[in-house]
Amino acid sequence: MTQFASLRRAMNGRLWYVHEQKMHEIMAFLEMRLSGGHAAEETIAAIRAANEASELRAKSAAAAGGGTVAVIPVYGVIMHRPSMDLSGPGGTSCTVLSRRIREAVNDPNISAIVMDVDSPGGDTDGVDELATEIYNARKQKKITAVSNCLMASAAYYLASQASEVVVSPSSMTGSIGVYCVHEDDSEMLTKLGVKLSLIKFGENKAEGNPYEPLTDVARGHLQEMVDTFGAMFERAVARGRNVSREEVHSKFGQGRVFDAKTAVKIGMADRVGTLDDVLSKYGVVTSSSSARAEAEVPEIQAEAPVADVAADARRRQLALAAI
């Protein structure tokens, strides 16, 4: 279980542009594994099916443009590089997404770019750089970002840089903010009779380590970092949506997500519509996106005692967040 403890601690030390519920699910899954828990076999089968469905959905989205419109999927947890992804095949890498956008911009056969977004966000690495790239790319080709059906935190950071933001009727959009978690293991180590000595060079080296309580100075530094990245987020959204940062700060929720109509009303999005609506406006005729995905994914039947259904559904939700 050491690898799970290390992963949990590493996650706690990072800055995140992610919807809080997703982080709670990931951390709960790690806690389950740390305590020796395992998902049921049918849960693992469902996870594999969900991963396959995500891959098929991405392929379906990529093919939806018919060669004239580039449909680029932005699914799952957003991380800087593919190897750091925590959400399985459905996750998004900033480096891969950057490459796909550049290819679409440079392809003379592509007239427009559509970002099909269904993501809770992710960590902060590479997000601002990619957001700037999307903003500059929209000067060359029109880019439409579609909330289909979650566009939260880092996902909205990126999508807000598109030429227009469209939100599907059942979508949730927003979660502008950043946070970091500090884990204090000092009391647990004391109860176990373990005392660690940190040998360091540099007064602030190892600041915020999990082996001792967080000092006021260290807390202040972490808060300063969070504030810096939060301000960066707001400035980027203000640039992308062509409003003032003050308006972003006062009207765009400061961490809240909104339903489609509210997102349009307060200026976070331009209109309510589906991915197929967007493609049809570009002259691409498609069948229903959801129907395409459902037709391609085999149904998984899982048998479990009635008493275990609720608990197993919860395990599935937690496991999907981190595998």
Summary of the structure (lengths in Angstrom):
residues: 323
radius of gyration: 21.1
end to end distance: 15.3
largest distance: 68.7
contacts: 1043
relative contact order: 0.16
helix: 50%
strand: 17%
